[in-house]
Amino acid sequence: MTNKLKNKRKSKKKESQEMSTNLKYLSLGILVFQTTSLVLTMRYSRTLKEEGPRYLSSTAVVIAELLKILACVLLVYKDSKCNLRSLNRVLHDEILNKPMETLKLAIPSGIYTLQNNLLYVALSNLDAATYQVTYQLKILTTALFSVSMLSKKLGVYQWLSLVILMTGVAFVQWPSDSQATAAKEHSAGSQFVGLIAVLIACFSSGFAGVYFEKILKETKQSVWIRNIQLGFFGSIFGLMGVYIYDGEQLSKNGFFQGYNKLTWIVVVLQALGGLVIAAVIKYADNILKGFATSLSIILSTLISYFWLQDFVPTSVFFFGAILVIAATFLYGYDPKPAGNPIKA
């Protein structure tokens, strides 16, 4: 009997480990797909020449926030055993009955909304490959904010990776003859504007991410509830941005001006971004996340060159991209202390 019980326990443990591994690689595969496809489709949608007005990126950010709220409500509904009364009670207790806790999310939500708008600006002015590599500077800003806000201590490998990261991004942004030619051909886009947008987005991403992490550590609310709160404030800030910056165009052509199938794909991919990252944090480790980021950079570079044809890679770019990929892996590297085999 005892042997049978042991065998059953072993088989159950093996099955749970296999399930965990499958979920880990599935979440990473979805992350690679979401990151790469969002960048490429967003870039393509912002540079595609069509008749009539182009869609307003500010409205796309608002729709993405509303879709994120809907997805999170469905996930909370699933966690509440698909019971509407339980869902209503959870939302009432965790959001309406805790107004101060909910208000804490207003700060990171406003910053995330700014960041999402800046990404549209960046990809309207930078090719997907350059954007993907440069945006990895968010690792640097997140690390610096973690040290200052969470009193996190970084190891030697992590500090070294940040130096390598900055060097790699500097090489990627190094001007070349091909970039100068491309800049003349695409006069509508300004690489400097795109670079500034990415840099501000990196700082906002780092600060908002660490602030959000701090809130999650201080309270016991689920990630999905927190995302509903973020989405609520995000949609309000987003709507304010729509009417302040695009109010005139909105009154002429409406909220959904220029929307097509491609626009909706971009909106859905952006809405899924936060949920995918939440799944990756739950199931994957830093090294696998680094692998996913690296694969996404490589895919973005290849597709930008062969499909979008708005990017000509140079040896300097490749060297910089390799440094950034290496820095991403090194930052997530956790050296295990060597055990002492000699016993006293």
Buried (B, 14 or more C-beta within 10 A) or exposed (E): EEEEEEEEEEEEEEEEEEEEEEBBEEBBEBBBBBBBBBBBBBBBBBBEEEEEEBBBBBBBBBBBBBBBBEBBBEBBBEBBEEEEEBBEEBBEEBBEEBEEBBEBBBBBBBBBBBBBBBBBBBBBBBBBBBBBBBBBBBBBBBBBBBBEBEEBEBEEBBEBBBEBBBBBBEBBBEEBEEBEEBBEEBEEBBBEBBBBBBBBBBBBBBBBBBBBBBBBEEBEBBBBBBBBBBBBBBBBBBBBBBEEBBEEBBEEBEBBBBBEEBBBBBBBBBBBBBBBBBBBBEBBEEBBBBBBBBBBBBBBBBBBBEEBEBBBBBEBBEBBBBBBBBBBBBBBBEEEEEEEEEEE
